[in-house]
Structures are given as structure tokens and as C-alpha cells.
Amino acid sequence: MARVELAEAETMRAAFASEVAEYLQRTPRQLPSKYFYNSLGSSLFEAICQLPWYRITRAETELLRARARQILQPMRRPLSVAELGCGSGDKLAVLIESADEQFHAVELVDISAAALEMTRTRLEAMGVERIVAHQSSYDDGIAQLSERRGRESMLVLFLGSNIGNFDPPAREELLMRIRRSLRSGDALLLGTDLVKPEPELLMAYDDPLQVTAAFNRNLLLRINHELGGTFDLDGFAHRAIWNGGDQRVEMHLVSRRAQEVYIAAAGVDIAFAADEWIWTESSYKYEPAAIVREGLAAGFARAEQWIDEDARFALTRFSV
């Protein structure tokens, strides 16, 4: 590994350690959900997307396939596309195939190097020529997209209801940041999961095969491997709850007993009481009109929306 890559890896590890230390000492204890996505975590999430109880990916993919040309038709050419949190690149590939569009460039933003490589390989096999990958957070990726812009218009994809991981103030700020990075003729395509019956929501986040539980506990495994943590994976249970007042599914890791955990790189020693929990993720669910209101409040000029009423999922294009 080159010296620059080593320095970048060490910087990312230091940021990981710092955030783990900070979040675990909050009340309630928390861990940032962005750290789910190391190589194993990304693979587990791809498995979750195949589960029959998790309908988000299939619903969104079918909407993209059916509406791709309609989504892109009003945009000025030449046209580039950028995806925040590209994952495996499957949905981006569906959009490209279904639209039959020659993009000026395809830009990828993801915190996972494995996800970026997977997507690059997928798109190169399709004949996509100009691919730029940014291993970074959403904030840094948005800034890099803005700096790299030529004269082409851009469609930014933020799919998979990933925006649901942000609480309302952070969500508002993120939408405004995306809007500020765009120019006249650009657009944001936002994928959002909608409110549905509680049993259906909970089955998607606490599946009978326990894949989501493994995905959740992998965050502790990652801390052990990368930061010198001493988490006993069997000592924490996966729990998903529906918080109807705030319209979100919450994922927790619940301590099965009183125990202590030391994390060397973070310099913290945490004492957990029995039944004390770590809040690892929130997944907010929406009503269609509320999605439109939030986008317009962030400064977008207009919105068009396509909804899968059966799976209760929406794609919304916000234009500048």
C-alpha cells in the first residue's frame, strides 16, 4: 500500500475511534450507523436486500426500471449521474440499462471500498467508460462532486431510503447541502420508504433468518478487529422497535448482562448494565406529501413523485 493510502487509512481509523468514543459515552449510548459498511457489513446488507421481508430494494428497482426514461427525459444533455451510497451498484445499473442513456460521467460515493470496487466492476462490464469513485462520507462526497463539475448537468441519486438514517435536523441540513451543490438543470432522485403496518416494518428489521441481527452485531466485531475492542458478541442481543411517535424503526444492541468493554484505540472503558442498550440505527418512514415538503423547503424548485402503493415506497425527483 502506498504511503498516501496508509496515511488516509490511518486518518479514517482515527476518525472511527474518535466517533466510537464519543457516541458510546452519550445518553443513551449510540454508535454511528455509517460504520456498518465494512466489507463484511456491505455483504450482509446485500443479503438483507434479498430477503422476502425487506421489500425496499425490489420495489425501488422496479420503479427505476419502469420510470427511468421519464426520470431523465426533462434533463439537459450532456448528463452525468452520481450516486451517494452506491452499495453494489445494482440500482444504478438498472437506471443506466433502462434509460439507454450515454452518460458524460458516472460518479460514485461510498464509505466502503468494497462497495466502490463492486460497483466499478459492474459498470465497466456494462461498457461505462468514465467512472470516478470517492471513498468518503456523504458530506465529503458532495463537496467533491461540486468541485469536479464541468458544464454537464447532473442527476444525483440518493436511493434505498438511506436518507431515513438521518434525524430531522440532519436530514434538513443534508438536503440543503445537496441543493447548494447543484446548478440550474440538475436534479436529485430520492428513494424513501413509506409508513406501513408495524408488523411489516418490524419483520423487515428483525428477520427470521437473523441476517439483520448479524449485520447489527458486525458493528461490534468491526470495533474489536479495527480498534482493539473486547465486545463479547454473544453478550449483546439484536432488537428492533417501531417508534410510532417519531415514525422510525430503531435498531438496538442490548446487553444481556452486566459487563465491561474496553476499546484500546478509542481509549474508553465502558460498563454496561444488564438490559442497557446501544442505539445503532434509525430508519425514518415517510408520508408522500411530507417528502415533497422537505425537498421544497431545502430549496428545490419542483418535485415529481412515483409510488409503489403495494410495497409503500416512493421515488421523488427534485429539480433545481
N, C-alpha and C positions, 0 to 999 in steps of 0.2 A: 504493500500500500504506500502511495506517495506521501511525502511529508505533509503536504497541504491537506490530503484526505485524513491523515492521522490527526491533524490539528482540528479539523472540522468534527471528526468523530468524538474527540475529547471534549470539545465545546458542547456538543449535543448531550454527552453523558453528564457533564457538569450541570447543564440546564435541567436534565431529568432528575438528578439528585436533589437539586435545589427545590424544584417544584414538589417532589415527593415529601421532602422535609416540611415544607410549608403546609401542604394540603393535609397531611396526616395529623398536624397539630391544630387544625381548625376544629370548630364545634358546629355540627357533627364532623367526624373525621371523613376526609374525602381523598380521592385520587383522580387526576385528570384523565378523562376518557381517551384523549388523543394517544396515550401511551399503550392502549390496547394493541396497536397495529405494528408490532414487530413481525418478523417472518412467520412465526407460528400463529400469532394472533390474526394476521391477514388471511392465512389459510383456514383458520377456524371460522372467520367471518364469511368467507366464501362458502364454507359448508353450511352455515346458518342460512344463507340465501337460497340454498337448495331445499330446505326443509318445507314440508307442506303447510306448516303452521305460520311460516313467515312469508307473507304474500307481497311484501313491498317490492322486491326485485322483479318478480314476474309481472306484476301489474304495471310497474314503471316501464319495463322493457316493451310490453305490448303497446302501451301508449306511444312510446318513442317510435316503434315500428309503424304504427298506423298514422302518426301525425308528423313524421319527420319533415316532409316537404312543406307542409303547412307552417311548421315552426320556422323554417329557414326562408320561405318564399319572400317575405317583405324586406329582407335584409340586403344591404348594398354589397356588391362584389367589387374587388376580391374580398373573401371572407375567411377569417381564421376562427378556430374553435379552441377553447381552453377548458379543462375540467379540473375543478377543485376536489381533491379526494378521489382520484381516478380508480382506485382499487384494482381489479383485474382488467379493466378497460372494456368489459363486455358491452355495457350500455353505450359507450362512446362508439364502439364498433357497429352496433345496431343502428345508431343515428347516421353514421357515415354510409353504411350499406344501403339503408332505406331511403336516404335523401339523394343518393347517386350524385354526390357533390365533390368537386375538387377543391379542397381547402388550401388556402395560401400557406397555412402552418397549423400544426396541432401542438398545443402546449399542455403539459401535464404537471399537476401539483399534488404531491402526496408526501406525508411524513415517512412512509415506508419505502425503503429502497427496493424491496422485493416486489411491491406493487408497481412501482415505476418500471422496473425491468419487465415484469409480466405484461404490462400494457404496451410498452415499446415493442416487444416481440410480437404481440398480437397485431398491432397496427402495421408493422413492417411486413408481416406476412400478407397483409391486405394490399400492399403496394403504396402505403402512405410514405411519402418521401421526406418531408421536413417535420421532424418531431423534436421538441425541446422539453426536457424533463427538469423539474425543480424539486429537489428533496427538501421540503420546507413545510412550515406551518401555513395555514391559510393566509394569515396576515402578511408573512414574508412573501408568499407566492403571489398574492395580489399585487404587492409592490413591484415584484419582478416582472409581472405581466405588463404593468403600466409602463415600466421603464423600457421594455423591449419593443414597444409598439411601432409599427410602420404606418403606412397610410390605409391599410386594410381595415374593414370593420371586424368586430369580434363578437362571437357568442360565447358567453361564459356559462358553463354547466355546473350546477350545484345540486346533485341528484341524491337519491337514496334516502331522502328525508334527513340528511346529515345536519341540516340547519336545526333540526329538533334537539340536537345535543346542547344547544346554547340557551341559557335562560333569557327572558325577555330583554333586559338591558344589553346583554352581549349580542343578542340576535339583531337588535336595532342598530348597534354600532357596526356589526359586520355588514349588514345590508347597505348602510350608508358608505362604508369603506369601499365596497364593490361598486356602488354607484359613482363614487368620486373617481374611481379608476377608469371609468368608461367614458366614451365620447358619443356625440350625436351619431345615430345609426347603429350603435351597439345594442346588445340585449343580454339579459340574464334569464336562463331557463332554470327554474327552481322546482325540485321534486319534493312533495310534502305528504306525509301520511295523515289521514284524517281521523277524527274521533269515530270510534266504533264500539260495539258492546265490550264490556270489561272482560268477560271470559275469553273472547277472541284476542284481545290485546295481551292478556297475561300468557296465553298459550304460545304466543309468538316470542315471548321473552323468558319463558321457563318451559322449554320444550321437553317432551317425554324422553327424548334420546340424550338429554343433558349436554347437548353441544354448546348451548349458550352458557351453561354453568362452567364448562371447561374454558370457554372464551373469557369469562369473567375472572376465573381463578388464574388464568395465564398471566394476568397483570401482576399477581404476586410472584409467580415463577420468574417473570422478567426482572422484577426488582431483586430477587435472590441472585440471579445469574449476572446481572449487569452492575448492581450496586452493592453486592455483598450482604443482601438481606437474609434473615433467618425465619421467614414465614413458613409455618407448617401448613401446607396446602389442605391437608385433611382437617385442620383446625378451623377452617372457615367455610361456611355454607353459602351457596348462592340463593338470593331471594329477589324476586321481582314483585312490585306492588303498583297498583294504579292509584295515583293521586288525582281524584276527580276534580278537586277544587282548583288545582293548577293545570289540569289537563295534560298530565305527563305520566309515563311509565318510569319508575325509578328502579335501578338495579343496585343491590347492596351485596356486600360480603359480610356475613355475620359470624362473629367469634363464637365458637362452640363452647368455649371455656375461658376462664381467666388465664392469660398468657402474656408473655413479653416478647417483643420482636425488636431486634437490633438491625439497623441498616448502616453499614460501615461508611459507604461513600456519602451518605446524607448526614452522618454524624448524629443520628437520633436513636433513642431507645424508647419504645412506645409500650406502655402497659395497657392491655385490653381487658376489660371486664367481660364476664360471660354475657352473651347476647348483645354486646356492643357491636356496632356496625360501621363499615366504611361505605360511603356513598360513591359509587364508581361511574354511574351514568344516569342522565335524564334523557328521556326521549319524548319531547312535546308533540302532541297531536293537535290538529287544527280543524277549524271550520273553513270552508272555501272562501267566504267573504272576508274573513279575518286575514287570510294570506294576502289577498289583494290590498287590503287597507295598509298592511305593514309595508308592502313594497312601494306603494304610492307615497306613504309617509317618509320613506327613505329617500325620495326624490325622483323615482322613476316616473315617466310621463304617462304611461298607459299599461294595461295588462290584458292578456288573453289567457284563458284557462281551459284545460281539458281534464275531465274527471272520469275515472273508472268507478262507477257507482257501486258495483258489486264488491270490489276489493277495498273501496273507500280510499282512493289515492288520487292525488292531483298533480298535474304539471301546469306551471304558470309561467308564461313568458312576459317578462317586464322589459319594456323598450325604453330607450333613452330619447 
